[in-house]
């Protein structure tokens, strides 16, 4: 049994816990950004297409999403600090495996392992803030936690980009091993959080959630390589010629429905459940979740497509890509840090709607002005606007959902936010990748048919139906193994360059349209209810809060806002 500490702290509370929280969030978030920036080096080193890096990223984020609901409960039951320390150590080991990866499969497994243990780390960060700070310090600590994610992005852009350019991309993940060791040592100076041995864990709900997300993970990750509908030659199996990707997605959706049916049954019977549906008690909370999911889908997809184009199409190095994206990442950091100051000026529904308009305008601007140089003025403006809109919305929706739900359910809110964050981001990368590759393949097929200098024999040898984003050097290697003449090779390179640019433009415009659609749920977002997190964010008996806290505190102020 861990020692029980006081649940509230004095005004002179140490900032050491916040330092651990921020550094750990940086450790957890650095890898995804480093993989994106190191795309060129990884594709060359492991001899794999750039979209395989996207698959590795989705492996980690899907793994976290699969176990985030269970992770919050395990930490509360067995002791937050103890579980946190074990998870940080395993994550450091996973980063070492990424650094030592010899194949795409090893990279995939290592990144998936890191995502699974982040499911234990993420809820602990909220608990450390709740048990170490109150009042203004707690509000500032929550803001720093939100800002730590874009801060990790900035660090990844600079450090990972520099490492990729100089000593090699693997050293970026070696740095995370060192940071993991530092966080582990510092964590021993944190006060122990008493375990809750009476907290019941809904293992059936946890298994349903994990299986559903794993099925969705494999389904969405396989859209590009296995085929959106018809099975490709890379598919492990097919059902009457149909790709396994859509079938796994359908099974995942069915599993998700079974999960919510089970949770509803448990809640009606006042029994233990892995997630409390009172977090989504009304249409306002559902609207906030829809806004969160849409923004993370759009933002993560754009954050994958833009570096993909920079490195694969333009041939920029890791450090060049880093400096090109820095305005975008800094904008996310600033917006997520300071958006709270706007709460007194405008309601979240207004801020959310404006934010989605800004995001759509930014993506449209980039789509219509992208050519060959990312330093041109309109591209820089587009990236800054995209970052401002994305950072503001992500911070806004989390704070709004946290203040709308009963305070005793802060742990469920944090877990739900982590699930939506990672699931939406992973789906965004997978769908954007498959969509862009589909546009690329169809454009190449049409262009090849319209150019008589490219022979039908070369078209059949290249197999355009399984096209992917390749650098000019990689395409030249592919053409070297075919019967392509010098004229055919030159024409193929030109067609591929035009098709890659068109695929990026269409994909960005599609994301802009999706951002505009999100204005509909944004108009249903509630006002912000101020309040502190409770010291125990996982009540032993969640039904004890039924009489003490209304199901939807935000609903009480709804009539006031509508007047």
N, C-alpha and C positions, 0 to 999 in steps of 0.2 A: 504494500500500500504506500503510495506516495504521500509525502507530507502535505497537509492542508495549509495553504497560505491565505492571508487575508485577501478578500476579493476586491477591495477597493484600495486605492493608493493615494498617497499624499500629493500635494501640488508639486513637490520637488522630486518626483519620480525620475529615475535614471532614463536616459535615452538609449542605453545599451540594448534593451529589447527591440527598439525600433531599428537600430543599426543591424541587428540580426535579421529582423523581418525584411528590411530592404535588400540586404546582401543575399538573402536566400531567394527572394523573388527574382533578383538579377540572375542568380545561378539557375533558377528554373526556367526563366524566359530567354536566356542568352542563346541557348542551343538552336532554337527555331530560327532566330535572326542570323546566327552564324552559318547555319546550313544554307540559307538563302543567299547570303553574300558570297559564300564559298562554292557556289554552284559550278563555276567554270573549273576550279581545281578538282572538285569531286568527280565531275563527269570525265575528266581526263585521266585522273588517277585510278578510278575504278572502272573505266571504260563502259560507261552507262549513259543513257539519255538523260537530259536535264529533268525531264518529268519524273524520273526515278527519285530525284531529291525531294520532289513534292510528295511522292509516295511515302518516303521516310518521315517527312514532317507530319503527314496525316496519321502515320502509325503512332507517333508519340501523343498527339493531341487526342486521337480517338481512344487510346489506352487510358489517358487521364479521365476522359469523359466517362468511360465504362465503369471506373471504380471510384469516382469522386463522391458519390452518395454514400458508399460504404466507408470510404476513408474518413469522413467526418465522424461517423459513429465509432469506428475503431479507435480513433484518437481520443474521443471523449471517454470511452469505456476503459481503456488500458493506460491512460495517462498521456496527455498531449505532448509533454516534453520528451518522454521516452520514445514514443512512436515517431516523433519528429526527428530525433537523433538517428534512429535506425534508417528512416527514409532518406535523410540527407547523405548518409554513408553509402547507401545503395545507389543513389543518384550519381554520386561522384564516381562510383565504379562503372556505371553505365556510360558516363562521359568518357572514361578511359577506354571503354570498348569502342565508342564512336571514333576516338582518336586513332585506334589501332585497326580499324575496319579494313578488311582486305577484299570485300565483295559487297555488292548492293544488299545481299541478304543479311550479312552481318551488320551493316549500317541500319537496316530496317529493324532487326531484333533489338539492337542496342537502344535505338531511339524509342521503340515501343516500351522497353523496360523502364527507361527514364520517365516516360509519361505515366506509367502505372504508379510509380512511387510519388510523383508529384501530386497524385490524388490524395496521398497522406500528408504531404507538405502544405498544400494550399489551405485546407481548413485550419491548420495549426496557426498560420499567420494571423488569422482573424482572432483566434483565441488569445494569442499573446498580446494583441492590442487591447482586447476587452479586459484582460486580467491585470494589465500593467498601467493602463491610463484611463483617465476619466476627464469629463469636462472638455475644455478647449484643447488640451493635449491629445485627447482621444480623437477629436475631429481632425486635428492636424496629422495625427498618425495614420488615419484612414486615407487622408489625401496623399501622404507620402507613399503608402502602399499602392494606391492607384497609379501614382506617377512612376513607380519603380519599373513597371512593364515597359513603357516607352524609354525610360532611362537605360534599361537593359538593351533595348534596340539601338540606342545611340552608341553605347559601348561596343556592341557587336559590330556595328557598321564601321567604327573606327579601328578597333583592335583586330577583329576577324578579317576586315579588308586589308589591313596592313600585314597581318600574318600571312594571308593568302598570297600577297604580292612578294613577300620576302622569304620567310623561313618555312612556309607551308601551312595549309589550312588545318592540319591536324593539331597544331599547337594551340589553336583557339579552344579546343575541347580539353587539352591538357591544362590550360589555365582554369577551366571550370572544375577540374579535379582539385587543384590547389585551393580554389575558393570554397569548395565543398568541405575540405579539411578544416579551413579557417572557421566556417560556419559551425561545424561540429564542435570544435574546441570552444568557441564563444558560447554555444548553447548551454554548456555546463554552468555558466554564470547566470542563466535565467532561473527565476524561481520555479519550483515544481508546481504543476497544476494537478490538483487532486483528481485521480481517476474516479469514474462513476461506475462501480461494479454492478449496480442495480439497473443500469441502462440496458434494455433489451434490444437486440439487433434483429431486424427483419431479414433473415438470410434468404428467404424466398424472393422477396422484393429485390434484394441486392443481385441475386442470380438472374432474375428476369431482366433487370436493367442492364447488367453487364453483357448478357447474351445478345440482347437487342442491339446494343451499341457496337458490339464486335461484328455482328452480321452487317450492320450498316457500314462499318469501317471497311470490311473486305469488299462489300458491294460498291461503294463509292470509289474506293481506291482502285478497283479493277475496271472502272468505266473506260479509262483511256487505253489500257493494254489488252483487256479481254473483249472489249467491244461494248458499245452502248446497248445494242440489241442483238445483232448477229454475232455469233462467237468468232473471234479471230483465231489465228493459228497459235497465239500465245495463251489462249484460255486453257486452264487445267482440265476442263470438261465442258460439255454443252448438253442441253436438254432440247432435243429436236432442232438442233442448230441455233438455239437461243443462248446468248452469253450468260454465264452464271452471275454477272454483276447485277442486272436488274432483278433476278430471282432472289439474290441475297438481300437486296434492298427491300423487296416486298416482304420477305420473312422478317426482316428487322422492324419494319413498320407494324406488322402483326404482333411481334413480340412487345413493341412499345405499347400497343393497345392493351395487351394482356397485363402489362405492368401497371397501367393506370387503373384497370379494372380491379386488380389485386389490392392496390393501395386504397382505392375507394372502399372496398370491402373491409379492409383492416381498420380504416378510420371510422366507418359506421359502427363496427363492433368494439371500438375504443381499445384496439390492440396495437402492439408495436408495429411501426411501419418505417421503412427506410427513408421515406420522404413525406413531409406533412403538406397535404393539399391546401391548407389554409394560406400557404405562400401564394397560391393562385386562386384566392377566394372569390374574385370578381373579375369582370371584364377589364377593369383598369390594370390589374396585375398581368392578365393575359396580353394586353396591349403593350405593356412595358417589355414583356418577354419577347413579343414579336419584333419590337423595335431593336432590342438587344441582338436577337438572332440575325436580323436582316443586316444590321450595321457590321456585325462581326463577319458575316458571310461576304459582304461586299468589300470590307476593308482588308480581310485576309487574302481574298482572291486578287485584289489589286496589288497588294504587297508582294504577291507571288509573281504576277504577270509582268510587272514593271521591271524587277531585276532579271527575270527570265529574258525579256527582250534586250535589256542592256548588255547582258553577258553573252547570250547565245547569238543574237542577231547582230548587235553592234560590235561584239568582241571586246567589250570593256573588261578590264581586270577587276579583281575584287576590290582594290582600294579606290579605283575610279568609280565603281558602282556605289561604294560606301559614301563617298563625298557627294555623289549625285542625289542620293536619297536622304542625306542629312537634313535638308530643310523640311522634308515631309515628316521625319521622325521627331525633330525638335518641335514642330507644330503640334504633334500629338501630345508630347510631354507638356507643353505649355497649356494647351486647351484642357487636358485632364486635370491639371493642377489648379487652374484658376476659374474653371467653369462654375464652381460653387458660389463665387462672388456675384454671379448673375441671377441667383435664385430669388433675390429680393426684388429684382427688376421685372422678371417675367416668369410665368409658370412653366413647369417642365414641358407641358404640351406645346407651348409656343417655341421654347428653345429646341425641342426635338424636331419640330416641323422645319424650323429655319435650318437646323443642322443638316437634315436630309436634302434640303434644296441646295445648300452649299456643296455637299458631297456630290450630288448629281451634276451640278454645274462644273465642278472641278474635273470630274471624269470626262464630261463632254468636251471641255476645253482641251484636255490632254489628248483625247481621241482625234480631234480635228486638227491639232497642231503638231502632233508627233511626226517627226521626219527622221533625221539622223543624229541630231545633236540634242542632248538633254539639258544643255546649258542655256538654250534659248529662253527668253524672258517668259513667254506664255507657259512653257512647260514648268518652269520654276514656280510661277504663280499658281498653276494648277495643283502642283504637289503640295504647296503650302496650304491652299484652301482645303484640299482633301484631308490633310493632317489635322487642321483645325476642326473641321466638321466631325471627323471620326473620333478624335480625342474627346471632344465635348459630349458627343452622344454616348460613348461607352461609359464615361464617368457618370453622366446624368442618369442613365437607366439603372445602373447599379445602386446609386444613392436613393433613387426614387423607389425601387423595389424594396430596398432595405428598410426604408422609413414607412412603407405602406403595410408591410407584414407585421404581425405581432412581434414585439422585441424579443420575446423568449424563443422565437424561431429564427434568430439570426444565423445559427449554424446551418439550417436548411436553406436559407436564402443564399448564404455563401456557397454551399454545395451546388445549388441550382444554377447560380451564376457561373460557377466553374464548368458545370456540365454543358450549359448553353454556349458558353464562350468557346470551349474546345470542340464541341460537336459542330457548331455552325462554322467555325473557322476551318475545320477539316473538310467539311462538305464544300465550303467555298473554294478551297484549293482544288479538290478533286473535280468538282463540276466545272470550274473555270478552265482547268487543264484539259478536260475531255472536250469541252465546248470549243476552246481555241484550236485544239488539234483537229476536231471535226471540220471547222471552218478552213483550216489549213489544207486538209486532205481534199475537200470539195473544190477549193480554189485551184489547187494544183491539177486536179483532174480536168477541170474546165479549161484551164490555161494550156495544158498539154495537148488537149484535143484541138485547140485553136492554133497551135504552132506546128506546121508540117515538118519543120526541121527536126522535131523530136519524133523518132520512129516508134511505132506501136510495140516493137520488140523491147525497146528500152523501157517503155512504160510498164510492160509486163514484168520485166526483170526487177525494177525498182519497187513494185507493189505499193502504189500510192495509197491504197486503202489502209495501210499500216504506217502512214507517214507520221513523223514526229518532228519536234523542233530541234534542228541540227545546225551547228555552225557551218560556215562555208568549208572549213577544213574537214569536218566530219562527212559532209556531203561529197566532197571530192574523193574521200576514201571509199565511200559507197560506190560512186560512179567508176572508180578505178577497177572494181571487180565486175564490171558489166561490159557490154559491147559498145559503150558510148564513144562516139567520135569526139574530137576536140570541139567542133561546132555544137554538137549536142550537149556536151558538158557545160559549155559557156551559157547556152540557152537555159539549161536546167538550173544553173546557179542564179541567173537573173530572175527566172520565174519563182524560184524558192524565196528569194529576197522580197519580191513583191507580195507573195502569198503570206509570208510571216508578218509583214507590216499590216496587211489587211486583216489578218486574224486577230492581231492585237487591237486594232481600231474597233472591230465589231464586238469583241469581248468587253472592252471598256464601255462601249455604248450600252451593251446589255446590262452591265452592272449599274450604269447611271439610271436606266429605266427601272431597275429593281429598287434603287434608292428612292425614286419618286413614288413608287407604290407604297413605300413604308410611311409616307406622310399620313395615310389613312389611320393606321393604329397609333401614330404619334399624337393625333388629335384627341385620343382617348386616354392619354397619360394623366395621372392624378397630380395634385399639388404635392409639395414636399412636407412631410411631417418630421419635425426635429425631435431628436431623442438620442440617448446613449445606448450602446450595446450593453446587454447584461453580462455579468461576469461569467455565468454559466450559459453558454450558447446552445447546449443540448440538455433540455430538462429531462430528468429521469422518467417522469410521467408526463408526456406531452398533453394529456387530457386535463391536467390540472389547470391549464391556462384558459380553459373554455369559459369559465365564469368571470375570470379576472380581466381578460383582454377581449375586445370585440374582434370578430373575424377579420374585419377590414377597417382599421382605424381611419384610413384615408377617405372611406366612403362618407364619414360624418361631415367632412368639409366640402363634399362635392356640391351640395346645393349652394354653398356660399360662393364657390368659384363660378357657378353657372349664372349667378345673378348679374 
